[in-house]
């Protein structure tokens, strides 16, 4: 799966939507097609953007402890 459009977070801008592309994996049923859709972004505060950039709240807290 890939998500495009979140790069704007690095510039301090929260995008309203992103594009998601989900490709079949080796475990997908035979003949499964690639699925693409737009998703609404729910990153409402600068703190939430920091959590996302660090891979989640746990990683954010652990990095701040080190």
SEPAGU-437249 format. One record per atom (N, C-alpha, C): atom name; z, x, y; residue number from 0. Coordinates in nm, 3 decimals, padded with zeros to 5 digits, always signed. Atoms other than C-alpha are relative to their C-alpha. Example, Ala and Ser with C-alpha at 12.3 -4.5 7.8 and 13.67 -1.06 7.14 Angstrom:
BEGIN
(rec N; (+00.000; +00.089; -00.119); 0)
(rec CA; (+00.780; +01.230; -00.450); 0)
(rec C; (+00.000; +00.090; +00.120); 0)
(rec N; (-00.006; -00.082; -00.119); 1)
(rec CA; (+00.714; +01.367; -00.106); 1)
(rec C; (+00.073; -00.077; +00.109); 1)
END
This chain:
BEGIN
(rec N; (+00.000; +00.085; -00.115); 0)
(rec CA; (+00.000; +00.000; +00.000); 0)
(rec C; (+00.000; +00.090; +00.123); 0)
(rec N; (+00.001; -00.073; -00.125); 1)
(rec CA; (-00.074; +00.122; +00.348); 1)
(rec C; (+00.017; -00.099; +00.115); 1)
(rec N; (-00.024; +00.081; -00.119); 2)
(rec CA; (+00.034; -00.010; +00.687); 2)
(rec C; (-00.054; +00.078; +00.118); 2)
(rec N; (+00.054; -00.066; -00.117); 3)
(rec CA; (-00.166; +00.074; +00.997); 3)
(rec C; (+00.042; -00.076; +00.125); 3)
(rec N; (-00.039; +00.060; -00.125); 4)
(rec CA; (-00.064; +00.013; +01.353); 4)
(rec C; (+00.142; +00.033; +00.042); 4)
(rec N; (-00.138; -00.035; -00.032); 5)
(rec CA; (+00.295; +00.138; +01.336); 5)
(rec C; (+00.010; +00.133; +00.075); 5)
(rec N; (-00.003; -00.128; -00.070); 6)
(rec CA; (+00.197; +00.471; +01.491); 6)
(rec C; (+00.042; -00.016; +00.145); 6)
(rec N; (-00.038; +00.026; -00.140); 7)
(rec CA; (+00.258; +00.310; +01.831); 7)
(rec C; (+00.150; +00.016; +00.022); 7)
(rec N; (-00.145; -00.019; -00.012); 8)
(rec CA; (+00.633; +00.331; +01.759); 8)
(rec C; (+00.033; +00.141; +00.048); 8)
(rec N; (-00.023; -00.139; -00.042); 9)
(rec CA; (+00.608; +00.707; +01.811); 9)
(rec C; (-00.020; +00.018; +00.150); 9)
(rec N; (+00.022; -00.003; -00.144); 10)
(rec CA; (+00.493; +00.635; +02.167); 10)
(rec C; (+00.097; -00.090; +00.075); 10)
(rec N; (-00.098; +00.087; -00.063); 11)
(rec CA; (+00.784; +00.399; +02.233); 11)
(rec C; (-00.047; -00.143; +00.019); 11)
(rec N; (+00.054; +00.136; -00.011); 12)
(rec CA; (+00.573; +00.084; +02.199); 12)
(rec C; (+00.012; -00.069; -00.136); 12)
(rec N; (-00.008; +00.075; +00.125); 13)
(rec CA; (+00.643; -00.183; +01.937); 13)
(rec C; (-00.121; -00.093; -00.008); 13)
(rec N; (+00.117; +00.087; +00.014); 14)
(rec CA; (+00.320; -00.343; +01.814); 14)
(rec C; (+00.043; -00.141; -00.042); 14)
(rec N; (-00.030; +00.138; +00.039); 15)
(rec CA; (+00.314; -00.722; +01.769); 15)
(rec C; (-00.039; -00.027; -00.145); 15)
(rec N; (+00.044; +00.015; +00.139); 16)
(rec CA; (+00.121; -00.703; +01.440); 16)
(rec C; (-00.046; +00.135; -00.054); 16)
(rec N; (+00.052; -00.117; +00.070); 17)
(rec CA; (+00.018; -00.442; +01.185); 17)
(rec C; (-00.096; -00.049; -00.107); 17)
(rec N; (+00.094; +00.033; +00.107); 18)
(rec CA; (-00.255; -00.435; +00.921); 18)
(rec C; (+00.051; +00.060; -00.130); 18)
(rec N; (-00.050; -00.044; +00.130); 19)
(rec CA; (-00.140; -00.415; +00.558); 19)
(rec C; (-00.116; -00.005; -00.099); 19)
(rec N; (+00.100; -00.006; +00.106); 20)
(rec CA; (-00.371; -00.305; +00.276); 20)
(rec C; (+00.071; +00.032; -00.130); 20)
(rec N; (-00.063; -00.019; +00.131); 21)
(rec CA; (-00.247; -00.345; -00.080); 21)
(rec C; (-00.110; +00.017; -00.104); 21)
(rec N; (+00.101; -00.029; +00.100); 22)
(rec CA; (-00.465; -00.180; -00.341); 22)
(rec C; (+00.061; -00.010; -00.139); 22)
(rec N; (-00.052; +00.010; +00.137); 23)
(rec CA; (-00.432; -00.239; -00.715); 23)
(rec C; (+00.047; +00.137; -00.049); 23)
(rec N; (-00.050; -00.123; +00.061); 24)
(rec CA; (-00.233; +00.020; -00.906); 24)
(rec C; (-00.039; +00.004; -00.147); 24)
(rec N; (+00.030; -00.011; +00.143); 25)
(rec CA; (-00.262; +00.139; -01.262); 25)
(rec C; (+00.073; -00.108; -00.081); 25)
(rec N; (-00.076; +00.103; +00.069); 26)
(rec CA; (-00.010; -00.135; -01.354); 26)
(rec C; (-00.047; -00.141; +00.033); 26)
(rec N; (+00.052; +00.131; -00.039); 27)
(rec CA; (-00.207; -00.419; -01.191); 27)
(rec C; (-00.086; -00.058; -00.111); 27)
(rec N; (+00.088; +00.062; +00.099); 28)
(rec CA; (-00.388; -00.672; -01.407); 28)
(rec C; (-00.146; +00.041; +00.021); 28)
(rec N; (+00.142; -00.035; -00.005); 29)
(rec CA; (-00.753; -00.598; -01.487); 29)
(rec C; (-00.072; -00.089; +00.100); 29)
(rec N; (+00.079; +00.075; -00.096); 30)
(rec CA; (-00.987; -00.702; -01.206); 30)
(rec C; (+00.072; -00.037; +00.128); 30)
(rec N; (-00.076; +00.031; -00.122); 31)
(rec CA; (-00.717; -00.720; -00.939); 31)
(rec C; (-00.073; +00.059; +00.120); 31)
(rec N; (+00.073; -00.040; -00.119); 32)
(rec CA; (-00.873; -00.699; -00.592); 32)
(rec C; (+00.095; +00.058; +00.106); 32)
(rec N; (-00.076; -00.047; -00.116); 33)
(rec CA; (-00.756; -00.517; -00.278); 33)
(rec C; (+00.028; -00.118; +00.091); 33)
(rec N; (-00.040; +00.109; -00.090); 34)
(rec CA; (-00.565; -00.751; -00.046); 34)
(rec C; (+00.030; +00.061; +00.136); 34)
(rec N; (-00.028; -00.044; -00.137); 35)
(rec CA; (-00.561; -00.707; +00.333); 35)
(rec C; (+00.048; -00.120; +00.080); 35)
(rec N; (-00.051; +00.107; -00.085); 36)
(rec CA; (-00.361; -00.909; +00.584); 36)
(rec C; (+00.072; +00.060; +00.119); 36)
(rec N; (-00.077; -00.039; -00.118); 37)
(rec CA; (-00.196; -00.890; +00.926); 37)
(rec C; (+00.142; -00.051; -00.018); 37)
(rec N; (-00.141; +00.037; +00.010); 38)
(rec CA; (+00.184; -00.898; +00.941); 38)
(rec C; (+00.065; +00.015; +00.138); 38)
(rec N; (-00.074; -00.005; -00.126); 39)
(rec CA; (+00.415; -00.968; +01.234); 39)
(rec C; (+00.108; +00.107; -00.011); 39)
(rec N; (-00.100; -00.107; -00.003); 40)
(rec CA; (+00.636; -00.672; +01.328); 40)
(rec C; (+00.131; -00.057; +00.055); 40)
(rec N; (-00.130; +00.044; -00.048); 41)
(rec CA; (+01.009; -00.750; +01.361); 41)
(rec C; (+00.090; +00.121; +00.021); 41)
(rec N; (-00.084; -00.109; -00.047); 42)
(rec CA; (+01.143; -00.434; +01.519); 42)
(rec C; (+00.033; -00.036; +00.143); 42)
(rec N; (-00.034; +00.062; -00.127); 43)
(rec CA; (+01.331; -00.583; +01.811); 43)
(rec C; (+00.073; +00.092; +00.098); 43)
(rec N; (-00.077; -00.087; -00.089); 44)
(rec CA; (+01.538; -00.294; +01.949); 44)
(rec C; (-00.041; +00.145; -00.022); 44)
(rec N; (+00.028; -00.143; +00.020); 45)
(rec CA; (+01.496; +00.081; +02.004); 45)
(rec C; (+00.077; +00.056; -00.120); 45)
(rec N; (-00.077; -00.046; +00.115); 46)
(rec CA; (+01.770; +00.133; +01.744); 46)
(rec C; (-00.069; -00.031; -00.132); 46)
(rec N; (+00.073; +00.036; +00.121); 47)
(rec CA; (+01.572; -00.053; +01.481); 47)
(rec C; (-00.122; +00.089; -00.019); 47)
(rec N; (+00.114; -00.091; +00.008); 48)
(rec CA; (+01.270; +00.165; +01.563); 48)
(rec C; (+00.046; +00.136; -00.054); 48)
(rec N; (-00.055; -00.126; +00.052); 49)
(rec CA; (+01.488; +00.473; +01.500); 49)
(rec C; (+00.026; -00.010; -00.149); 49)
(rec N; (-00.025; +00.019; +00.144); 50)
(rec CA; (+01.597; +00.332; +01.164); 50)
(rec C; (-00.131; +00.007; -00.078); 50)
(rec N; (+00.129; +00.001; +00.070); 51)
(rec CA; (+01.234; +00.271; +01.066); 51)
(rec C; (-00.058; +00.141; -00.007); 51)
(rec N; (+00.057; -00.135; -00.002); 52)
(rec CA; (+01.121; +00.619; +01.173); 52)
(rec C; (+00.073; +00.093; -00.098); 52)
(rec N; (-00.077; -00.085; +00.090); 53)
(rec CA; (+01.398; +00.772; +00.958); 53)
(rec C; (-00.002; -00.050; -00.144); 53)
(rec N; (+00.011; +00.049; +00.138); 54)
(rec CA; (+01.311; +00.568; +00.649); 54)
(rec C; (+00.106; -00.101; -00.038); 54)
(rec N; (-00.102; +00.101; +00.027); 55)
(rec CA; (+01.593; +00.314; +00.679); 55)
(rec C; (+00.133; +00.037; +00.063); 55)
(rec N; (-00.128; -00.022; -00.067); 56)
(rec CA; (+01.946; +00.278; +00.809); 56)
(rec C; (+00.084; +00.107; -00.072); 56)
(rec N; (-00.079; -00.100; +00.074); 57)
(rec CA; (+02.105; +00.487; +00.531); 57)
(rec C; (-00.047; +00.141; +00.033); 57)
(rec N; (+00.051; -00.133; -00.032); 58)
(rec CA; (+01.876; +00.785; +00.594); 58)
(rec C; (+00.032; +00.037; +00.144); 58)
(rec N; (-00.033; -00.025; -00.140); 59)
(rec CA; (+01.936; +00.749; +00.969); 59)
(rec C; (+00.145; +00.047; +00.013); 59)
(rec N; (-00.142; -00.036; -00.008); 60)
(rec CA; (+02.313; +00.762; +00.923); 60)
(rec C; (+00.024; +00.137; -00.063); 60)
(rec N; (-00.018; -00.129; +00.067); 61)
(rec CA; (+02.295; +01.054; +00.678); 61)
(rec C; (-00.054; +00.115; +00.085); 61)
(rec N; (+00.055; -00.106; -00.087); 62)
(rec CA; (+02.072; +01.255; +00.914); 62)
(rec C; (+00.090; +00.024; +00.122); 62)
(rec N; (-00.085; -00.018; -00.117); 63)
(rec CA; (+02.309; +01.192; +01.203); 63)
(rec C; (+00.132; +00.071; -00.037); 63)
(rec N; (-00.121; -00.068; +00.046); 64)
(rec CA; (+02.600; +01.327; +00.993); 64)
(rec C; (-00.022; +00.148; -00.021); 64)
(rec N; (+00.031; -00.141; +00.032); 65)
(rec CA; (+02.423; +01.654; +00.913); 65)
(rec C; (-00.012; +00.082; +00.123); 65)
END
